[in-house]
Amino acid sequence: MVRLLSGSYDAAEVDDRERAEWPPHPARLFCALVAAARGDADRGDADRAALRWLEAQPAPVVRAAHEFQESRHASYVVTNVLSAKGGNQTHPGRTNGLRTRTRCVPAEPVVRFEWAADADAVTVAVLDGMARRIPYLGRSTGITLVGAAADATAAAPEDSLVRFEPCDLLDADTSLRVPYPGFLDELDAQFDAGRPAWEASRYQGYQVVADQGPQEPSAPNAVPSPYGDVVVFRFAGVRPDARLAVRFTEALRRACLATAGDDAPEALHGHRAQGRPHVAFLALPDVGFPHSDGHLLGMAVAIPHLPEPEKNLVLRAVMGLRRPGPESLVELGIRDIGKVELLYQPGHVRQPRGITPARWKGGRLGSRSWASATPVVLDRYPKNRDAVEREVRASLRLVGLPEPVDLRISTEPLLTGAARLRPHDLPKNAVGRQFRHVAVTFDRVVHGPVLVGAGRYLGIGLLAPVTAGADDDD
């Protein structure tokens, strides 16, 4: 168990220094144990033997708070880079560099790593000895108290903790760096070469499972999403404006239909779908955080719950977009823009949060509050100004959502970074209709993706989950 004595965890994602790492990665704990291992001949051998036992175990379950806040501080600090010109007044020959320090403050300052393996008493004692010598996890400002025990029930989990369980990357809410057989030798080689430990990392998909709390997915009054699968692609080297969303979603739809050919099922092309949800093509904007600017991070295909044969045909068409090769490139031809490349890399560490399925599903727990990332196109034209709210509520009911307990409607975005579309930015079948941004709260948990309005199958009317403190999360 790791107790954060300072109440915070001071560590950033290895590929994005402006985002906090949460929960702490099992590989980071393993590296801390390696650093705390003794170097003498007798006791050092015992420490390394215990570490080799630990690295050979399957990835652990991680229990950590689901809610947390991030803060960042940028400043110039002395670096290890030597320069004849110097640059620092008190350290001759050293340079200064701008560094961003990221801090995570979880709702509960406790993290538990649970390996489902039986260890003998000696191994547990050796691991506990190393754990108690760990002064901090992450940066040196994150003071911790760490211990190891054989009995997982020795300390009952706090009510606010959720389980991060290992899973396949396709089902993952996030991915964490984990130890693996041979990890200790790789760390030794990295150290000898003067290279960072994270370069030797391997990633494991994790999904969030609530132990307790009112927002469990199994709650009887929770509203499930009609979309069971979300396949995500991220842009490679471009940052399109959200006003181009429909151009991209139309191109993605055309490409999928071309790949499917004559085998395209009704759920994919939407014709004769008899009122049931069909495949939606989404452009995913950067929204909902203080520094969000609304540019498109990537694209997604939301697949409704379908009979297995029909679902397989849809997945075959979507995954058939990829070129052969390790990068799984997808090339789309966009009207008036040209060729644009996307990458299919589920669970990849370099993906920002907004490009993960979990972001648009509301995580494993869902959310009661949602706000439009792209505006909602009203299904019917309101007869007067007072009828707008009535039509928005009707559009919510049409897609199976409950009656909201709170509803805000605006011509301006209600979510940081939400798209400011113009009438000609809408899909062809929605041109001339009114569209509004909405923020809605329900009396129960709703699972995403949440798509509302006449443009929903081309990504217009995409809602993002809103959680308490979201404006402080990024």
C-alpha positions in Angstrom: 0.0 0.0 0.0 1.2 3.5 -0.8 0.0 6.4 1.4 0.7 9.9 -0.1 1.7 11.8 3.0 1.7 15.1 1.2 -1.8 14.5 -0.1 -0.6 14.7 -3.7 1.2 12.6 -6.3 3.8 14.6 -8.1 4.4 12.8 -11.4 3.5 13.5 -15.1 2.8 11.3 -18.0 6.1 10.3 -19.6 5.0 11.6 -23.0 3.1 14.7 -21.9 4.6 16.6 -19.1 1.5 18.8 -18.7 -0.8 15.8 -17.7 -0.7 14.1 -14.4 -0.1 10.4 -14.2 -3.0 8.8 -12.4 -3.3 6.3 -11.0 0.4 5.7 -10.3 1.8 3.1 -12.7 2.9 -0.2 -11.3 6.2 0.1 -13.2 6.9 3.3 -11.3 6.4 1.5 -8.0 8.7 -1.3 -9.2 11.4 1.3 -10.2 11.1 2.8 -6.7 11.6 -0.6 -5.2 14.7 -1.1 -7.4 16.1 2.2 -6.2 15.5 1.1 -2.6 17.2 -2.3 -3.0 20.4 -2.8 -1.1 23.7 -3.2 -2.9 25.7 -5.4 -0.5 26.4 -9.0 -1.5 24.1 -10.9 0.9 21.1 -8.7 1.4 21.3 -7.2 -2.1 20.9 -10.7 -3.6 17.8 -11.3 -1.5 16.3 -8.0 -2.7 17.0 -8.7 -6.3 15.5 -12.2 -6.0 12.3 -10.7 -4.6 12.2 -8.2 -7.4 12.6 -11.0 -10.0 9.8 -12.8 -8.3 7.6 -9.7 -8.5 8.4 -8.9 -12.2 7.3 -12.4 -13.2 3.8 -12.0 -11.8 0.8 -10.9 -13.9 -0.1 -7.2 -13.9 -1.6 -6.1 -10.5 -5.0 -4.6 -9.7 -4.6 -1.0 -8.7 -7.0 0.6 -6.3 -7.1 4.4 -6.4 -9.4 7.3 -6.2 -11.4 7.9 -9.3 -11.8 11.6 -8.7 -8.7 13.8 -8.7 -7.6 17.3 -9.6 -4.5 18.4 -11.5 -2.4 21.5 -11.1 0.6 22.6 -13.1 3.4 25.1 -12.5 5.9 26.2 -15.1 9.3 27.7 -14.2 12.9 27.9 -15.3 15.2 25.5 -13.5 18.9 24.6 -13.7 19.4 21.7 -16.1 22.2 19.1 -16.4 23.1 20.4 -19.9 26.6 21.9 -20.0 27.3 25.0 -22.1 30.4 27.1 -22.6 28.1 30.1 -22.6 26.5 29.2 -19.3 23.2 30.8 -18.8 22.7 30.4 -15.1 24.1 33.0 -12.7 24.9 30.7 -9.8 25.9 27.5 -11.6 28.6 28.4 -14.2 28.6 26.3 -17.3 24.9 25.2 -16.7 21.8 26.2 -18.6 18.3 27.0 -17.6 15.3 25.2 -19.0 11.5 25.7 -18.8 10.0 22.8 -16.9 6.4 22.1 -16.2 5.7 20.4 -12.9 2.4 18.6 -12.7 0.7 17.5 -9.5 -2.3 15.3 -8.9 -4.4 15.7 -5.8 -6.7 12.6 -5.5 -9.8 12.5 -3.4 -8.2 9.8 -1.3 -4.4 9.9 -0.8 -4.0 6.1 -0.8 -3.1 3.7 -3.6 -3.0 -0.1 -3.3 -1.3 -2.5 -5.8 -2.6 -6.0 -5.5 -0.7 -8.9 -7.1 -2.9 -12.0 -7.2 0.0 -14.4 -6.3 1.1 -16.4 -3.3 4.5 -15.4 -1.9 6.4 -17.0 0.9 6.9 -15.1 4.1 10.6 -14.4 3.3 9.8 -12.8 -0.1 7.0 -10.6 1.4 9.4 -9.5 4.3 12.1 -8.6 1.8 9.6 -6.6 -0.4 8.2 -4.9 2.7 11.7 -3.9 3.7 12.4 -2.3 0.4 9.0 -0.6 0.3 9.6 1.0 3.7 12.8 2.5 2.4 11.0 4.3 -0.5 11.0 8.0 0.4 8.8 9.2 -2.4 7.0 8.1 -5.5 7.3 10.3 -8.6 9.2 13.5 -7.9 10.9 14.0 -4.5 8.1 16.4 -3.4 5.6 13.5 -3.3 6.5 12.0 0.1 5.1 8.6 0.7 4.8 5.8 3.2 4.9 2.4 1.5 4.5 -1.1 2.8 3.9 -4.6 1.6 1.8 -7.4 3.1 0.8 -10.9 2.1 -2.9 -10.5 3.1 -4.9 -8.3 0.8 -7.6 -7.9 3.4 -5.2 -6.6 6.0 -6.3 -3.1 5.2 -9.8 -2.6 4.0 -10.1 -0.4 0.8 -11.4 3.1 1.4 -14.9 3.7 0.1 -13.8 6.3 -2.5 -11.3 3.9 -4.2 -12.2 2.1 -7.4 -10.5 -0.9 -9.0 -8.3 -0.5 -12.1 -8.3 -4.0 -13.4 -6.0 -5.4 -16.2 -7.9 -6.0 -19.5 -7.5 -6.2 -23.2 -6.5 -2.9 -24.8 -9.7 -2.8 -26.9 -11.7 -2.7 -23.6 -9.4 -0.4 -21.8 -10.2 2.9 -20.1 -6.5 3.7 -19.8 -3.2 2.0 -20.1 -0.5 1.7 -17.4 3.2 0.8 -17.5 3.7 -2.5 -15.7 6.7 -4.7 -14.8 7.3 -7.8 -16.8 9.8 -10.8 -16.8 13.2 -9.3 -17.5 12.2 -5.8 -16.5 15.0 -5.6 -13.8 17.7 -6.5 -16.4 16.3 -3.9 -18.8 16.4 -1.3 -16.0 20.0 -2.2 -15.3 20.9 -1.8 -19.0 19.1 1.6 -19.1 21.0 2.8 -16.1 24.3 1.7 -17.5 23.5 3.5 -20.8 22.4 6.7 -19.0 18.9 6.3 -20.4 15.5 6.9 -18.6 13.7 3.9 -17.1 10.4 4.6 -18.9 11.9 3.7 -22.2 12.0 0.1 -21.1 8.2 0.2 -20.3 5.5 -2.1 -21.5 1.9 -1.1 -21.3 -1.2 -2.9 -20.1 -4.8 -2.0 -20.7 -6.9 -1.3 -17.5 -10.5 -0.7 -17.0 -12.2 1.0 -14.1 -14.6 -1.0 -11.9 -16.3 0.7 -9.0 -16.3 -1.1 -5.6 -18.9 1.1 -4.1 -20.7 4.4 -4.8 -24.0 5.5 -6.3 -22.7 5.6 -9.9 -21.9 1.9 -10.5 -22.6 0.7 -14.0 -24.8 -2.0 -12.6 -27.1 0.5 -10.9 -30.7 -0.5 -11.9 -31.7 3.0 -13.0 -28.6 3.7 -15.0 -29.2 4.5 -18.7 -27.0 2.4 -21.0 -25.7 3.9 -24.3 -27.1 2.4 -27.5 -23.5 2.2 -28.7 -21.6 -0.8 -27.4 -18.3 -0.3 -29.2 -16.3 2.7 -30.1 -13.3 2.4 -32.5 -11.0 5.4 -32.3 -8.5 6.8 -34.7 -6.2 9.8 -33.9 -4.8 12.3 -36.3 -1.2 12.0 -37.4 0.4 15.5 -37.5 -2.7 17.6 -38.1 -5.0 19.7 -35.9 -8.2 20.3 -37.8 -10.6 23.0 -36.8 -13.8 21.6 -35.3 -15.9 23.5 -37.9 -14.6 20.9 -40.4 -16.1 18.0 -38.4 -18.7 17.1 -40.9 -16.2 17.0 -43.8 -14.2 14.4 -41.9 -17.1 12.3 -40.7 -18.6 12.2 -44.2 -15.2 11.1 -45.5 -14.9 8.4 -42.9 -18.5 7.1 -43.7 -17.7 7.0 -47.4 -14.5 5.1 -46.7 -16.2 2.5 -44.5 -19.0 2.0 -47.1 -16.4 1.5 -49.8 -14.5 -1.0 -47.8 -17.7 -2.9 -47.0 -18.9 -2.9 -50.6 -22.0 -4.9 -51.3 -21.8 -6.5 -47.8 -22.5 -3.2 -46.1 -25.2 -3.9 -43.5 -28.2 -1.6 -42.9 -26.6 -0.5 -39.6 -23.6 0.9 -41.5 -25.3 2.9 -44.3 -28.4 3.7 -42.2 -31.0 3.1 -45.0 -34.1 1.1 -44.0 -32.8 1.0 -40.4 -36.4 1.2 -39.2 -35.8 3.7 -36.5 -33.1 1.8 -34.6 -29.7 3.4 -33.9 -27.2 2.8 -36.6 -23.4 3.4 -36.9 -22.4 7.0 -36.0 -19.2 8.7 -37.3 -17.7 11.1 -34.9 -15.1 13.8 -34.9 -13.6 14.1 -31.4 -12.7 17.7 -30.3 -10.5 18.8 -27.5 -13.2 20.1 -25.0 -14.0 20.4 -21.4 -10.8 21.4 -19.8 -9.4 24.9 -19.1 -6.9 24.9 -21.9 -9.1 23.1 -24.5 -9.1 24.9 -27.8 -11.6 22.7 -29.6 -9.4 21.3 -32.4 -10.1 17.8 -33.5 -8.0 15.2 -31.8 -9.2 12.3 -33.9 -12.2 10.4 -35.2 -14.3 7.5 -34.0 -16.9 5.0 -35.2 -19.6 4.3 -32.6 -21.2 0.9 -33.3 -24.7 0.2 -31.7 -25.6 -3.1 -30.1 -26.1 -5.4 -33.0 -26.5 -9.1 -33.7 -23.1 -10.7 -33.9 -23.0 -11.3 -37.7 -24.0 -7.7 -38.4 -21.6 -6.3 -35.9 -18.7 -8.4 -37.4 -19.5 -7.0 -40.8 -19.3 -3.4 -39.5 -16.1 -4.1 -37.6 -14.6 -5.7 -40.7 -15.4 -2.6 -42.7 -14.0 -0.2 -40.1 -10.8 -2.1 -39.4 -10.4 -2.7 -43.1 -9.5 0.9 -43.5 -6.0 0.3 -42.1 -3.0 -0.1 -44.3 -0.8 -3.1 -43.7 2.0 -2.3 -41.3 2.9 -1.8 -37.7 1.5 1.8 -37.5 -2.1 0.8 -38.7 -2.3 4.0 -40.8 -5.7 5.1 -42.3 -5.7 7.6 -45.1 -8.9 9.7 -45.8 -9.5 12.0 -48.7 -11.2 15.2 -47.3 -13.1 17.5 -49.5 -11.2 20.7 -50.4 -8.3 19.6 -48.1 -6.8 16.4 -49.5 -5.3 13.3 -47.9 -5.2 13.1 -44.1 -3.6 10.3 -42.2 -5.0 8.8 -39.0 -3.6 6.1 -36.6 -5.3 3.2 -35.0 -3.4 2.7 -31.7 -5.9 1.7 -28.9 -4.5 2.2 -25.4 -1.4 4.0 -26.8 0.3 6.1 -24.1 0.7 9.1 -26.3 -3.0 9.5 -26.9 -4.5 12.5 -25.0 -7.5 11.8 -22.8 -10.0 13.2 -25.3 -9.1 10.5 -27.9 -9.9 7.5 -25.6 -13.3 5.8 -25.8 -13.6 6.2 -22.0 -13.7 10.0 -22.4 -16.9 9.8 -24.4 -18.4 6.9 -22.5 -18.1 8.8 -19.2 -15.7 6.1 -18.0 -16.9 2.9 -16.5 -19.2 4.9 -14.1 -21.0 7.1 -16.5 -22.1 10.6 -15.6 -25.3 12.5 -14.7 -24.2 15.7 -16.4 -23.4 16.1 -20.1 -22.7 19.1 -22.3 -22.5 19.5 -26.1 -19.1 19.3 -27.7 -20.7 19.9 -31.0 -24.1 21.7 -31.1 -27.4 19.8 -31.1 -29.4 20.1 -34.3 -33.1 20.2 -33.4 -35.1 17.4 -34.9 -38.1 19.7 -35.6 -38.2 23.4 -36.3 -39.6 25.3 -33.3 -42.6 27.5 -34.0 -41.4 30.2 -31.7 -38.7 31.1 -29.3 -40.5 29.5 -26.3 -40.7 26.2 -28.2 -36.9 25.7 -28.4 -36.6 24.1 -25.0 -39.6 21.9 -25.8 -37.9 20.7 -29.0 -34.6 20.1 -27.2 -36.3 18.0 -24.6 -38.1 16.1 -27.4 -34.7 15.4 -29.1 -33.4 14.0 -25.8 -36.4 11.7 -25.4 -36.1 10.6 -29.1 -32.7 8.9 -28.3 -33.9 7.3 -25.1 -32.6 9.7 -22.6 -34.6 10.5 -19.4 -36.3 13.8 -18.7 -33.5 16.2 -17.5 -33.7 17.7 -14.0 -31.6 20.7 -15.3 -31.3 22.0 -18.8 -29.4 25.0 -20.2 -29.7 26.0 -23.8 -27.5 28.6 -25.6 -26.4 29.8 -29.0 -22.9 30.0 -27.5 -20.8 27.0 -26.3 -21.3 25.9 -22.7 -18.2 23.8 -22.6 -14.6 25.0 -23.0 -13.5 24.4 -26.5 -17.0 23.3 -27.8 -17.4 23.9 -31.5 -18.8 27.2 -32.9 -20.4 25.9 -36.0 -21.9 28.0 -38.8 -25.1 27.0 -40.7 -23.1 25.7 -43.7 -21.0 23.5 -41.4 -23.9 21.2 -40.7 -24.6 17.9 -42.6 -26.7 18.4 -45.8 -29.8 16.9 -44.2 -29.6 19.4 -41.3 -29.0 22.6 -43.3 -31.7 25.1 -42.4 -32.5 23.6 -39.0 -31.9 25.4 -35.8 -29.0 24.2 -33.6 -28.1 25.0 -30.0 -25.5 24.1 -27.4 -26.9 22.4 -24.4 -25.8 21.4 -20.9 -28.0 18.8 -19.3 -28.2 17.0 -15.9 -30.3 13.9 -15.4 -31.6 12.3 -12.2 -29.6 9.1 -12.9 -26.3 8.0 -14.5 -26.2 8.0 -18.3 -23.5 6.1 -20.2 -22.1 7.4 -23.4 -21.4 8.0 -26.1 -24.4 10.4 -26.0 -25.6 11.6 -29.4 -28.6 13.9 -29.8 -30.3 15.6 -32.7 -30.7 15.4 -36.4 -26.9 15.5 -37.1 -25.9 12.8 -34.6 -24.9 10.1 -37.1 -22.2 12.5 -38.5 -21.0 13.7 -35.1 -23.1 16.8 -34.7 -24.8 16.6 -31.3 -22.0 14.8 -29.5 -22.1 15.4 -25.8 -19.2 15.1 -23.4 -19.5 14.0 -19.7 -19.1 16.8 -17.2 -17.7 15.9 -13.8 -17.3 17.9 -10.6 -14.1 20.0 -10.8 -13.7 19.3 -14.5 -12.5 22.8 -15.1 -9.5 22.1 -12.8 -8.7 18.7 -14.3 -6.5 19.6 -17.2 
